[in-house]
Amino acid sequence: MSDFPYARFNSDDLILRDELAIDRTLLANERTLLAYLRSGVALLIAGVSIIHFSQEGWFWAVGIACIPTGVITGMVGMARFRKMNRSISIARRQSKTKELGNVGPSPEA
């Protein structure tokens, strides 16, 4: 199976509905990235707060565990965003190529 999720669609068959779906997918991808980053920052803040305010050793261990988990969460979100963004860009280019190919005088004219 291809790494490109839109490979099964022919660029000549894309219509306005399909182009709008690509735009919605782009926005959903950005929204997902922001959710990953928000979760990563929340884990970082939680880790630092727990370390700062805790007196017990096991609380301190939980705080220490939250910090790398937050960093990893942000990195995973960025990696997934970049991978999906590449796929969306390819689909957009195919859509734009089709659109530009249809502009201009027809060969029969």
Backbone as CSV, one residue per row, in Angstrom:
resi,resn,N_x,N_y,N_z,CA_x,CA_y,CA_z,C_x,C_y,C_z
1,MET,0.846,-1.179,0.000,0.000,0.000,0.000,0.886,1.234,0.000
2,SER,0.435,2.280,-0.641,1.207,3.502,-0.784,1.197,4.319,0.503
3,ASP,2.268,5.105,0.706,2.320,6.021,1.841,1.451,7.246,1.591
4,PHE,1.052,7.439,0.356,0.263,8.596,-0.039,-1.220,8.240,0.011
5,PRO,-1.981,8.816,0.946,-3.369,8.397,1.125,-4.293,8.753,-0.037
6,TYR,-3.895,9.707,-0.885,-4.755,10.111,-1.991,-4.327,9.474,-3.314
7,ALA,-3.441,8.482,-3.264,-2.914,7.873,-4.481,-4.004,7.187,-5.299
8,ARG,-5.057,6.742,-4.670,-6.098,6.016,-5.399,-6.995,6.935,-6.226
9,PHE,-6.871,8.262,-6.031,-7.697,9.207,-6.771,-6.937,9.741,-7.975
10,ASN,-7.594,9.789,-9.094,-7.026,10.359,-10.293,-7.213,11.877,-10.224
11,SER,-6.168,12.626,-10.522,-6.274,14.084,-10.400,-7.283,14.658,-11.392
12,ASP,-7.550,13.952,-12.477,-8.544,14.430,-13.439,-9.961,14.295,-12.906
13,ASP,-10.153,13.458,-11.901,-11.480,13.222,-11.354,-11.821,14.125,-10.173
14,LEU,-10.870,14.954,-9.723,-11.140,15.820,-8.585,-12.101,16.931,-8.982
15,ILE,-13.113,17.135,-8.169,-14.072,18.208,-8.391,-13.996,19.158,-7.202
16,LEU,-14.814,20.203,-7.213,-14.766,21.204,-6.151,-14.949,20.573,-4.776
17,ARG,-15.853,19.630,-4.658,-16.090,18.961,-3.375,-14.810,18.306,-2.866
18,ASP,-14.064,17.694,-3.768,-12.818,17.034,-3.379,-11.758,18.048,-2.964
19,GLU,-11.696,19.164,-3.675,-10.737,20.205,-3.306,-11.077,20.797,-1.943
20,LEU,-12.356,20.980,-1.675,-12.764,21.478,-0.352,-12.465,20.453,0.736
21,ALA,-12.586,19.183,0.405,-12.238,18.136,1.374,-10.754,18.185,1.709
22,ILE,-9.919,18.470,0.713,-8.480,18.610,0.965,-8.237,19.792,1.900
23,ASP,-8.958,20.896,1.680,-8.813,22.060,2.566,-9.248,21.724,3.994
24,ARG,-10.337,20.985,4.144,-10.791,20.588,5.482,-9.775,19.673,6.145
25,THR,-9.158,18.801,5.360,-8.136,17.902,5.900,-6.925,18.698,6.374
26,LEU,-6.560,19.728,5.631,-5.443,20.584,6.036,-5.743,21.262,7.371
27,LEU,-6.953,21.793,7.504,-7.328,22.442,8.763,-7.379,21.445,9.920
28,ALA,-7.884,20.244,9.655,-7.923,19.217,10.704,-6.510,18.823,11.121
29,ASN,-5.596,18.766,10.161,-4.209,18.432,10.469,-3.588,19.502,11.366
30,GLU,-3.848,20.763,11.061,-3.329,21.849,11.898,-3.950,21.808,13.293
31,ARG,-5.230,21.516,13.368,-5.912,21.423,14.661,-5.331,20.285,15.495
32,THR,-5.013,19.175,14.847,-4.413,18.047,15.554,-3.022,18.405,16.061
33,LEU,-2.242,19.116,15.253,-0.922,19.563,15.707,-1.049,20.427,16.950
34,LEU,-1.974,21.366,16.921,-2.156,22.241,18.080,-2.572,21.456,19.321
35,ALA,-3.373,20.416,19.148,-3.768,19.579,20.288,-2.557,18.840,20.865
36,TYR,-1.705,18.312,19.982,-0.483,17.649,20.459,0.398,18.641,21.220
37,LEU,0.584,19.830,20.647,1.440,20.823,21.306,0.844,21.270,22.638
38,ARG,-0.461,21.437,22.671,-1.124,21.829,23.928,-0.922,20.754,24.990
39,SER,-1.059,19.498,24.601,-0.858,18.406,25.555,0.587,18.339,26.029
40,GLY,1.529,18.545,25.101,2.941,18.528,25.476,3.296,19.639,26.446
41,VAL,2.790,20.833,26.181,3.063,21.970,27.079,2.408,21.738,28.436
42,ALA,1.205,21.187,28.440,0.527,20.899,29.718,1.333,19.899,30.542
43,LEU,1.881,18.875,29.889,2.702,17.906,30.613,3.983,18.547,31.144
44,LEU,4.596,19.409,30.338,5.793,20.111,30.810,5.489,20.975,32.033
45,ILE,4.415,21.739,31.957,4.039,22.613,33.075,3.686,21.787,34.309
46,ALA,2.972,20.686,34.088,2.619,19.818,35.218,3.876,19.249,35.865
47,GLY,4.818,18.812,35.050,6.058,18.256,35.590,6.840,19.265,36.401
48,VAL,6.987,20.464,35.868,7.731,21.507,36.588,6.996,21.896,37.871
49,SER,5.687,22.010,37.816,4.907,22.378,39.011,4.998,21.305,40.087
50,ILE,4.884,20.055,39.684,4.963,18.959,40.654,6.340,18.954,41.318
51,ILE,7.391,19.121,40.515,8.741,19.132,41.082,8.910,20.312,42.041
52,HIS,8.396,21.455,41.655,8.580,22.657,42.467,7.822,22.591,43.802
53,PHE,6.617,22.081,43.784,5.770,22.136,44.978,5.736,20.855,45.807
54,SER,6.336,19.777,45.325,6.229,18.521,46.069,7.331,18.398,47.111
55,GLN,6.992,17.708,48.178,7.944,17.427,49.234,8.314,15.943,49.252
56,GLU,7.484,15.124,48.672,7.687,13.673,48.686,8.511,13.234,47.479
57,GLY,9.268,12.169,47.661,10.132,11.661,46.600,9.380,11.094,45.415
58,TRP,8.266,10.400,45.665,7.543,9.795,44.552,6.823,10.847,43.713
59,PHE,6.401,11.951,44.337,5.833,13.064,43.563,6.900,13.646,42.634
60,TRP,8.094,13.764,43.166,9.202,14.296,42.387,9.475,13.405,41.177
61,ALA,9.396,12.083,41.363,9.602,11.126,40.267,8.518,11.282,39.203
62,VAL,7.280,11.521,39.634,6.187,11.739,38.678,6.449,13.021,37.886
63,GLY,6.901,14.050,38.553,7.222,15.308,37.879,8.333,15.142,36.863
64,ILE,9.358,14.394,37.247,10.474,14.133,36.331,9.977,13.335,35.124
65,ALA,9.048,12.416,35.305,8.512,11.610,34.197,7.650,12.457,33.257
66,CYS,6.984,13.475,33.780,6.104,14.311,32.949,6.888,15.160,31.958
67,ILE,8.068,15.585,32.321,8.827,16.498,31.457,9.232,15.827,30.134
68,PRO,9.914,14.676,30.141,10.247,14.069,28.842,9.006,13.582,28.086
69,THR,7.973,13.198,28.826,6.740,12.786,28.163,6.133,13.958,27.394
70,GLY,6.173,15.144,27.953,5.686,16.337,27.260,6.494,16.661,26.020
71,VAL,7.805,16.540,26.125,8.674,16.806,24.977,8.406,15.779,23.877
72,ILE,8.302,14.514,24.244,8.041,13.451,23.264,6.683,13.652,22.608
73,THR,5.691,14.064,23.373,4.362,14.316,22.811,4.417,15.407,21.753
74,GLY,5.120,16.485,22.029,5.267,17.557,21.050,6.014,17.103,19.803
75,MET,7.048,16.295,19.980,7.820,15.798,18.836,7.006,14.839,17.976
76,VAL,6.233,13.966,18.607,5.371,13.048,17.857,4.334,13.833,17.067
77,GLY,3.758,14.856,17.672,2.787,15.693,16.980,3.387,16.381,15.770
78,MET,4.600,16.905,15.918,5.264,17.557,14.787,5.560,16.564,13.665
79,ALA,6.016,15.368,14.032,6.324,14.359,13.015,5.062,13.953,12.251
80,ARG,3.976,13.720,12.971,2.729,13.344,12.301,2.211,14.475,11.429
81,PHE,2.330,15.719,11.906,1.894,16.872,11.124,2.681,16.966,9.820
82,ARG,3.997,16.841,9.903,4.831,16.965,8.707,4.536,15.864,7.702
83,LYS,4.339,14.634,8.180,4.047,13.517,7.284,2.720,13.746,6.561
84,MET,1.694,14.123,7.297,0.386,14.336,6.686,0.399,15.584,5.808
85,ASN,1.145,16.596,6.198,1.212,17.825,5.412,1.850,17.555,4.050
86,ARG,2.852,16.676,4.004,3.448,16.304,2.722,2.410,15.647,1.818
87,SER,1.618,14.747,2.373,0.582,14.074,1.588,-0.460,15.060,1.080
88,ILE,-0.851,15.983,1.927,-1.847,16.984,1.531,-1.268,17.892,0.447
89,SER,-0.001,18.248,0.554,0.627,19.101,-0.452,0.657,18.422,-1.811
90,ILE,0.918,17.142,-1.832,0.919,16.400,-3.097,-0.479,16.407,-3.709
91,ALA,-1.494,16.182,-2.888,-2.866,16.196,-3.389,-3.242,17.579,-3.897
92,ARG,-2.813,18.612,-3.206,-3.099,19.985,-3.644,-2.421,20.284,-4.968
93,ARG,-1.160,19.864,-5.101,-0.448,20.103,-6.353,-1.148,19.408,-7.509
94,GLN,-1.611,18.179,-7.272,-2.343,17.470,-8.319,-3.611,18.219,-8.678
95,SER,-4.291,18.742,-7.682,-5.515,19.488,-7.911,-5.230,20.769,-8.687
96,LYS,-4.156,21.483,-8.322,-3.809,22.734,-8.997,-3.349,22.466,-10.432
97,THR,-2.620,21.369,-10.646,-2.167,21.024,-11.987,-3.366,20.772,-12.890
98,LYS,-4.355,20.074,-12.364,-5.568,19.811,-13.125,-6.283,21.117,-13.425
99,GLU,-6.360,21.989,-12.418,-7.047,23.266,-12.584,-6.330,24.125,-13.621
100,LEU,-5.023,24.183,-13.579,-4.268,24.986,-14.549,-4.322,24.372,-15.941
101,GLY,-4.416,23.070,-16.004,-4.503,22.384,-17.291,-5.811,22.667,-17.999
102,ASN,-6.864,22.977,-17.244,-8.185,23.246,-17.829,-8.371,24.704,-18.192
103,VAL,-7.428,25.581,-17.816,-7.548,27.005,-18.100,-6.970,27.269,-19.487
104,GLY,-7.624,28.116,-20.236,-7.115,28.478,-21.563,-8.043,27.976,-22.637
105,PRO,-7.681,28.283,-23.880,-8.554,27.881,-24.982,-8.528,26.378,-25.182
106,SER,-9.634,25.861,-25.615,-9.715,24.432,-25.870,-9.021,24.127,-27.197
107,PRO,-8.497,22.911,-27.368,-7.778,22.574,-28.599,-8.681,22.583,-29.837
108,GLU,-9.983,22.396,-29.657,-10.899,22.366,-30.807,-11.175,23.764,-31.334
109,ALA,-10.946,24.807,-30.533,-11.323,26.170,-30.946,-10.408,26.781,-31.936
